Amino acid sequence: MDVLKHGIVSRITDSFFSYQSWPSACTDENGVIYVVCSGFRMGHVCPFGKTVLYKSRDSGESFSLPVVINDHFLDDRDPGILYLGGGDFIVTRCSHPAENYENQMFDWLYSDSGEAGAGLVKHYNMIPANERRGGCFYRILRNYCETADDEKRIQVHSPHGPVLLSDGTVFYLGKEVFSGVPEDKEVFTAYISEDRGETFSKSGNCPIPEGYSPVQFHEVHCAELSGGGIMALFRTHLTDDDSYFTVMKTVTYDRGKTWSKWEKTDICGSPPHLCKLGNGELIFSYGRRRPPYGICARKVSAAGEISGDEFRLADCDDDDIGYPATVELPDGSLFTVYYARYHGDTTASLLSVKWIL
């Protein structure tokens, strides 16, 4: 592995709303890179987040000015993006219910966004009830992200969103959050769409391993394997103090109806992102939030075997980092976007690394 170049997707230094985080990325048939993030924030927990889109038409050498896709009453968090083909994309996001920021998360919000964030939350009683509930959402962007359909609700969320299977099916495995459906609370569920995201139907649940709690697992991402299986990797917390912040793995061969026994990977880092390469192999990217902090990746075989060799893509200064997403460029090189503080800054930016195997 060789790192070709480190870069910046977006770094804001002249605004109170400079914090940018949790990116995801995809490419189209022309090699254009599309990056989404939660941007124009004051911190990790604040009420100001918007879903922001950036484009690069020169393989990541430069990026467009930001385009705001979502700007709702509540904090727009953790977007994902998937290219469907034909100029259409799915962009996903989630929002905490208003009461979370008004109550149990208020001190954290105040720490990250001060009087500005707290002042806005005091006006949450003016938000319509349907908007106060938060939830999980997606919308279809058309004409290469120039136009957009109305947003729709979905029961589940995961930061990097759904994946496109070889037959055109959209497969979305996520965790039920903020839906208000008590029987599905904290459950991982697979949804599929056979009409390019217009509608989704439930395929099946993905039960967590026996002896564990649902709060130990979050932020899953999937990829299709050779032979038609779908591998899922999960952000996993195996100790209360996060000293074991890792990834676990399972596979389905019937599109989410049943799943294999979960396996520990013993990898230090999370959450996972899987990029399927043109040769059928995968790149598994993740952030390491223990010293030495950084952005890492591994090769995964077409059959789903994760390599023991770790690629160190970038060094970081602290643990507020990660959510890397990797795409393959037309020349065979790889482009990974992630969030972290640029050296010397006080808030996080969108940074990148271009590399080759």
C-alpha positions in Angstrom: 0.0 0.0 0.0 1.2 3.5 -0.9 -0.3 6.8 0.2 -0.3 9.1 -2.8 -1.7 12.3 -1.3 -3.4 13.8 1.7 -6.1 16.3 1.0 -9.0 18.5 2.3 -12.6 18.1 1.1 -13.7 21.0 3.3 -12.1 23.0 6.1 -13.9 26.0 7.6 -11.9 28.4 9.7 -13.8 31.7 9.6 -17.2 30.7 11.1 -18.7 29.6 14.4 -20.4 26.8 12.4 -17.2 25.1 11.3 -17.5 21.5 12.6 -18.1 18.9 9.9 -18.4 15.2 10.5 -19.6 11.7 9.7 -19.0 11.7 5.9 -20.0 9.1 3.4 -19.1 8.9 -0.3 -19.8 7.3 -3.7 -18.9 7.8 -7.3 -20.9 7.8 -10.6 -20.1 6.2 -13.9 -18.1 9.3 -14.9 -15.8 9.1 -11.9 -17.3 12.1 -10.1 -17.0 11.8 -6.3 -20.0 12.7 -4.2 -19.4 13.3 -0.4 -22.1 14.0 2.1 -21.6 15.0 5.7 -23.3 16.7 8.7 -22.0 20.2 8.3 -22.3 23.8 9.6 -22.2 22.5 13.1 -20.7 23.9 16.3 -19.7 20.5 17.7 -20.3 16.8 18.0 -23.7 17.4 19.7 -25.4 20.6 18.6 -28.8 21.5 17.1 -27.4 23.2 14.0 -26.4 20.2 11.8 -27.4 20.1 8.1 -26.9 17.5 5.4 -24.3 18.9 3.1 -23.1 17.6 -0.3 -19.7 18.2 -2.0 -18.7 17.1 -5.5 -15.3 16.5 -7.1 -14.9 16.2 -10.9 -11.1 15.8 -10.8 -10.6 12.6 -8.7 -10.6 14.4 -5.4 -8.1 17.1 -6.2 -10.7 19.8 -5.5 -14.3 19.9 -4.4 -17.3 22.1 -5.1 -18.8 24.6 -2.7 -21.2 23.0 -0.2 -24.8 22.3 -1.2 -27.3 21.9 1.7 -29.6 19.0 1.1 -31.4 18.9 4.4 -31.9 21.7 6.9 -34.7 20.8 9.4 -35.8 22.0 12.8 -33.7 19.2 14.4 -30.1 18.3 14.0 -29.5 16.4 10.7 -27.0 13.7 11.5 -25.0 10.8 10.0 -25.9 11.0 6.3 -25.2 8.2 3.8 -25.2 8.3 0.1 -25.7 5.5 -2.6 -25.5 5.9 -6.4 -28.3 4.0 -8.1 -27.3 4.7 -11.7 -28.9 6.9 -14.3 -28.1 10.1 -12.3 -30.2 9.0 -9.2 -28.9 8.8 -5.6 -30.3 7.8 -2.2 -29.3 10.0 0.7 -30.1 8.9 4.3 -30.0 10.7 7.6 -31.4 10.6 11.2 -32.4 13.1 13.8 -32.7 12.8 17.6 -36.1 13.5 19.0 -36.5 17.1 20.4 -36.9 15.7 23.9 -33.4 14.2 23.8 -31.8 17.6 23.4 -34.2 19.2 25.8 -33.4 16.6 28.6 -30.9 13.8 28.8 -28.4 15.2 26.2 -28.8 18.9 27.1 -25.5 19.1 29.1 -23.5 17.5 26.3 -25.2 19.9 23.8 -24.4 22.9 26.0 -20.7 21.8 26.3 -20.4 21.5 22.5 -22.5 24.5 21.4 -22.8 26.8 24.4 -25.5 29.4 24.8 -26.1 29.4 21.0 -27.2 25.8 21.0 -29.0 25.9 24.3 -30.8 29.0 23.1 -32.1 27.3 20.0 -33.3 24.3 22.0 -35.4 26.6 24.2 -37.5 27.2 21.1 -38.1 23.5 20.4 -41.5 23.9 22.0 -42.5 25.7 18.8 -41.7 22.7 16.5 -44.7 20.8 15.1 -45.3 17.5 16.8 -44.4 15.4 13.8 -41.1 17.2 13.4 -40.3 16.9 17.2 -40.3 13.1 17.0 -37.1 12.9 14.9 -36.5 9.6 13.2 -34.8 8.0 10.2 -35.2 9.4 6.7 -34.1 9.1 3.1 -34.7 11.0 -0.1 -33.8 10.4 -3.8 -31.7 13.0 -5.5 -32.0 13.1 -9.3 -30.2 14.6 -12.2 -26.8 14.0 -10.6 -27.9 15.7 -7.4 -29.4 18.8 -9.0 -33.0 18.0 -8.0 -34.6 16.1 -5.1 -37.7 14.2 -4.3 -39.5 14.7 -1.0 -38.1 12.9 2.1 -39.6 9.7 3.3 -39.4 7.9 6.7 -37.9 4.5 7.2 -37.7 2.5 10.4 -33.9 2.1 10.5 -30.7 4.0 10.1 -27.0 3.4 9.6 -24.5 6.1 8.8 -23.3 5.0 5.4 -26.8 4.0 4.3 -27.9 1.2 2.0 -26.0 -0.8 -0.6 -26.8 -1.7 -4.2 -26.9 -5.4 -5.0 -25.8 -6.9 -8.4 -29.4 -7.4 -9.6 -30.3 -3.7 -8.8 -32.0 -4.4 -5.4 -31.3 -1.8 -2.7 -30.5 -3.5 0.6 -30.6 -1.5 3.8 -29.6 -3.1 7.1 -29.9 -0.6 10.0 -30.9 -0.2 13.6 -34.3 0.9 14.6 -34.0 4.4 16.2 -36.5 7.0 17.0 -39.3 5.3 15.1 -41.7 5.1 18.1 -42.5 1.5 17.4 -41.8 -0.2 20.8 -41.7 -3.8 19.5 -38.8 -2.9 17.2 -36.8 -0.8 19.5 -33.0 -1.3 19.2 -33.4 -4.1 16.7 -31.3 -4.5 13.5 -33.6 -5.0 10.5 -33.0 -5.5 6.8 -35.2 -3.6 4.3 -35.1 -4.1 0.5 -36.3 -2.0 -2.4 -36.9 -3.4 -5.8 -38.0 -0.1 -7.4 -34.9 2.0 -6.9 -35.7 3.3 -3.5 -39.3 4.4 -4.2 -40.6 1.9 -1.6 -38.9 -0.4 1.0 -40.2 -3.6 2.5 -39.0 -5.5 5.5 -36.9 -8.6 4.7 -36.1 -9.8 8.2 -34.4 -9.0 11.6 -30.7 -9.6 12.4 -30.7 -10.8 16.0 -27.7 -9.8 18.1 -25.6 -12.6 19.6 -26.8 -14.3 22.7 -25.4 -12.9 25.9 -25.0 -9.3 24.6 -27.1 -6.2 24.9 -28.4 -4.2 21.9 -26.6 -1.0 23.2 -23.3 -2.7 22.4 -24.0 -2.7 18.7 -24.5 0.2 16.3 -23.7 1.6 12.8 -23.6 -1.4 10.5 -22.5 -1.4 6.9 -22.9 -4.2 4.3 -21.4 -5.4 1.0 -22.4 -8.2 -1.4 -20.0 -11.1 -1.6 -19.2 -13.4 -4.4 -21.9 -16.1 -4.6 -24.6 -13.7 -3.5 -24.1 -13.5 0.3 -24.2 -10.2 2.0 -21.7 -9.5 4.8 -22.5 -7.0 7.6 -20.0 -5.4 9.9 -21.1 -3.7 13.1 -19.7 -1.1 15.3 -19.2 -3.0 18.6 -18.6 -1.9 22.2 -17.5 -4.9 24.3 -16.5 -2.9 27.5 -18.3 -0.1 29.3 -15.3 2.3 29.0 -15.0 1.7 25.2 -11.5 0.2 25.7 -12.7 -2.5 23.3 -14.1 -0.5 20.4 -14.2 -3.1 17.6 -16.2 -4.7 14.8 -18.2 -7.9 14.6 -19.3 -9.7 11.5 -22.2 -11.8 10.2 -23.4 -12.9 6.8 -26.9 -13.5 5.2 -27.5 -15.7 2.2 -31.2 -15.0 1.9 -31.2 -11.2 1.9 -31.6 -10.6 5.5 -34.1 -13.3 6.5 -31.5 -15.3 8.4 -27.9 -14.6 9.5 -24.8 -16.6 10.3 -23.3 -16.8 13.8 -21.6 -13.5 14.6 -17.8 -13.5 14.6 -15.4 -11.2 16.5 -12.7 -9.6 14.3 -10.5 -8.3 17.2 -9.8 -5.2 15.2 -9.3 -2.0 17.1 -11.5 0.6 15.4 -14.9 1.4 14.1 -17.4 2.2 12.6 -16.9 0.1 9.4 -17.4 1.1 5.8 -17.1 -1.4 2.9 -16.2 -0.5 -0.6 -16.6 -3.2 -3.3 -13.9 -3.0 -5.9 -14.2 -3.8 -9.6 -12.4 -7.1 -9.1 -14.9 -8.3 -6.5 -12.7 -7.7 -3.5 -13.6 -5.2 -0.8 -11.9 -2.4 1.2 -12.9 -2.2 4.8 -12.2 1.3 6.2 -12.5 2.4 9.9 -11.3 4.9 12.4 -9.0 4.0 15.3 -10.1 5.9 18.4 -7.4 4.7 20.7 -3.8 5.8 20.6 -2.2 5.9 18.1 -5.3 7.6 16.6 -5.8 7.3 12.9 -7.7 6.1 9.8 -7.1 2.5 8.8 -8.2 0.0 6.2 -7.9 -3.7 5.3 -8.5 -5.8 2.3 -11.4 -8.2 2.3 -11.6 -11.1 -0.1 -14.6 -11.5 -2.5 -15.7 -14.3 -0.2 -15.6 -12.1 2.9 -12.3 -13.0 4.6 -10.8 -10.0 6.3 -7.1 -9.6 6.0 -4.8 -9.5 9.1 -2.7 -6.7 7.5 -3.8 -3.2 8.5 -3.1 -0.2 6.3 -2.4 3.0 8.1 -3.9 5.8 5.9 -3.7 8.8 8.2 -2.6 9.9 11.6 -5.0 12.0 13.8 -4.6 14.1 16.9 -7.5 12.9 19.1 -10.4 10.5 19.2 -13.1 12.7 17.6 -12.4 11.2 14.2 -13.3 8.6 11.7 -16.3 7.5 9.7 -14.0 6.9 6.7 -15.7 6.0 3.4 -13.6 4.7 0.5 -14.4 4.8 -3.2 -12.5 3.3 -6.2 -11.5 5.8 -8.9 -11.4 5.1 -12.6 -7.6 4.7 -12.6 -7.8 2.1 -9.9 -6.6 4.3 -7.1 -8.6 4.7 -3.9 -10.0 7.8 -2.3 -11.0 7.8 1.4 -12.8 10.7 3.1 -13.0 11.0 6.9 -13.5 13.6 9.6 -10.9 14.8 12.0 -9.3 18.1 13.2 -6.8 19.5 10.7 -3.5 19.9 12.7 -3.8 22.9 14.9 -7.5 23.5 14.4 -10.1 23.4 17.2 -13.0 21.8 15.2 -13.3 18.9 12.8 -13.0 19.2 9.0 -13.5 16.8 6.1 -10.1 15.4 5.2 -9.0 12.8 2.6 -6.3 10.5 1.5 -5.7 9.1 -2.0 -3.8 5.7 -2.0 -3.1 2.6 -4.0 -2.8 -1.1 -3.1 
